[in-house]
Amino acid sequence: MAAKRRRPYHPPVLSDWLPPLAGPPGYIMGATGPQGFGTADFYVAQIPCATARAVIIEHHYSHRVVNNSHLH
């Protein structure tokens, strides 16, 4: 079976990454490319889809997930 092609507007596949420890704002790099951005004090990075869905269902006022999201 052929590998499924990712659409060009999808983000890179989630890979392991380490949070920034110090320094100016910058990209958080993983094996498959950028996984986030920020500083040691505040950063935004991808998380697994299942984790994002669980948080949204528990904490968002609608308790529903939009199925057309590509980045978590």
Summary of the structure (lengths in Angstrom):
residues: 72
radius of gyration: 14.5
end to end distance: 27.5
largest distance: 44.8
contacts: 136
relative contact order: 0.18
helix: 15%
strand: 19%
